[in-house]
Amino acid sequence: MIHSRIAGTGSYLPERVLTNADLERMVDTSDQWIVERTGIRRRHLAAEGQSTCDLAEQAARRALEAAGVTAADIDLVIVATTTPDRVFPSTACLLQERLEIHGCPAFDVQAVCTGFVYALDVAHRFIRTGGARRALVVGAETMSRIVDWSDRSTCILFGDGAGAVVLEAADEAGILSTHLHADGSYKELLTTDGGVSEPPPEGGQPHIRMSGNEVFKIAVKTLGAIVDETLAANGLEQGVVDWLVPHQANIRIIQATARKLKLPMERVIVTIEDQGNTSAASIPLALDTAVRDGRIRRGETLLLEAFGGGFTWGSALLVY
Ligand code: UT7
């Protein structure tokens, strides 16, 4: 059987930092409220003219370098993003062109904050079935472009960034299982107020709209259930996973999932304080951070999980 394993990781955060103090000057909020309710202190924002593909390219090049391969070795490119550069071509095609690789399949996956888990699942299936040998899987977002900077209930949450992994065919198991779900009946709780074929309101750019408290409650319950599903599928008990690498939406959601897994917070990769919610980029950003600072080591078991607009939710259990 062909397995798939992560050969290398990379990430990139744009230079500009927006602190809670900066937000206090923009909307009626406070550093104390933001930290207590979300765990966020600052977030990175793309510069004017810096696109999702620009962030993705930096993260991708670092992942290729970490994997010890060149772009020419890649035969599949998947970008998970909610904020593509253009309606089309896909950001994956734009990235493929930047990397000067031509001909291999390249496409975007849109599952909002769960996008990276979806993309990893798709790449894993390509590799297992012999459709690809080495995939570049990227989560990249410029959420700042769709944030309503006058809405204090959402503008404090989001940031920009990108993370990437090289996933390659291997003889020994890397990804052990993946679990994907969606339920479109919750579409109005976390959405944008318009898009391409639905006109934006008042002729402007579509913006994020969220019923935060309702989303929060469902996210906690749903992520608890997917932890159970993932452990059961692998015949594992709580507490045996080495690291939880969660989507970074809210520190209180992350703490609830860690409790469900019976993991102390020392075994949870948390980047939300410095990065905010970077949607599809948050898991590969967290993963790369912990690989590079030496916390996550080869042979350890990781549980990746995410919940986001759609609703979509998913998890992956893997040996790094
Ligand atoms: O990544 C995709 C998934 N997304 C999520 O999982 C996000 C889930 N939701 C959350 O993280 C939280 O619901 C929020 C952080 C968005 C909000 O926290 P909350 O504890 O659920 O607060 P709330 O929405 O119930 O609002 C409590 C109060 C309200 O005032 P009143 O009605 O009690 O007077 C809000 O108007 O806090 C007020 N509020 C704020 N106050 C200061 C809302 N936003 C702010 C703000 N600063 N930025």
Boltz pocket constraint, residues with backbone or C-beta under 6 A from the ligand:
constraints:
  - pocket:
      binder: B
      contacts: [[A, 28], [A, 29], [A, 30], [A, 33], [A, 34], [A, 37], [A, 38], [A, 113], [A, 152], [A, 153], [A, 154], [A, 156], [A, 211], [A, 212], [A, 213], [A, 214], [A, 215], [A, 216], [A, 219], [A, 248], [A, 249], [A, 250], [A, 253], [A, 277], [A, 279], [A, 307], [A, 308], [A, 309]]
      max_distance: 6.0
